[in-house]
Amino acid sequence: MIYYLIYIPFILSSFLDIPNFSLKFRQKLCWIWVIILTLFWGLRWRCGTDWYNFFDYYQWSHLNNVFTFDRGMGEPLEWGFVLLNAIFHDLGFSYTIFLLFFSFTILALFAKFCISNFDYPLIGFVFIIATMAPIFPTRQALALGIICLGYKYINQTSWRSFFKFAILVLIASFIHTSALLAIIVYFIPKIKLNMYLALSLLIGSMFIGDFLSSFFEYVINKFTFLGSIVLIRLSTYTNQETSSVGEGVFVRGIMSYMLSLFYFFLFVYRKYNRSIFQNFRGTFNCYTVKEVIRNIFSQTMQDMSRLGNYFLPSVYWGTIEVFVSFETSTRKYICVRLLFNALMFYFFYRQLNGVYVHEYLPYNSIL
């Protein structure tokens, strides 16, 4: 029940993100929700995806094993994440204190991203949280939050802006190695990708997944210079069976395909009928790449599908711009916000009724 007491008013609060209220007021609402969700995420105990694994990492993290921490099967854990755990652990803080810090950092980074880049920051913040796991902040979420700090650089063309973005990507990779993929996000807005090529890529990506395992086995055997962390992760994902992450966890239902077509239609409509939609190319390209990654890995190597998350910041921004652009009257405002909230509740419903539902419910608190 506590899920609905937290997330229903959180999603509905997006109705308050309108020009009638000052921007500072709407930004303060974002920070209020950061505090509320920090307590909700940080005070839980023995619940949430991989909670026990993360607890073990905390118990065994020390400053003297930051660069040698092994989580089993010769798979090293990123030293940046181990360092965060080790600092709190060796200073004698409880795991709950670390969870509060970890949760707040992720939420604050996303809130900062929305406040700095969106005219409607609360809608953006709701969008991000509703499409993430509703209870467990992850390493990849922290890596994405760090990369979001460099979002302002991707629409710039100087080498200095690329260097600043690359530094943030490198820092994020110390938390989750997969963040290195985000380096190409800087170049995506510069690519001229028309809707016909995008459709071809989306359709073609559905047929590529069957060849991936053989391809990555070749990479593992030949590209030893990639390092142990990358190669071990590729080996783990290549040999991963569907049941290892839960049967059907990445199965896409009809509603999911409808949402993809819906977004695609909105982006194309805005490009060819409205000229005020700035930076359209970045949003359109990032959305296409995200969907291509999801399609490629939907049948095999399912955990690799999460790589598409690094292309989401531009998608969040563009989708919100599209939604609010239709709010030209009170009636349209209500209809658009109802549609937006319906999508957020759909994402929320999918997460709470997915394969990991037993990890989320019942919610347990340390209090």
Disulfide bonds with the S-S distance in Angstrom:
none
